[in-house]
Amino acid sequence: VLKCCEQSGRKNHILNLNHGLLERTPYENVQHFVNVAKEFGRVEGNSLVRTIQ
C-alpha cells in the first residue's frame, strides 16, 4: 500500500478501495490499508506531508 502511495506522485489523488473489497477480504487487511493511508498523509506540491511523524 505504501509503495503504491509513494509511486503515485499525482496531485489530488484519492486512495480508496472502490469496488475491490470482497466479502472474504480479512478485516486485518482492510485495517492495514486504512492505517497506511492515514500514515502516508497527503502531498502538497512536490512535498509529502505525513499525517503521523
NORNORCOR-V682880 format. One record per run of one state. SS is the DSSP state (hx for helix, st for strand, lp for the rest). FROM is the first residue (numbers start at 1). TO is the last residue. Records with the same first field share a line. If there is no record, write none. Layout:
SS=FROM-TO, FROM-TO
//
This chain:
lp=1-1, 9-26, 41-41, 45-46, 50-53
hx=2-8, 27-40
st=42-44, 47-49
//
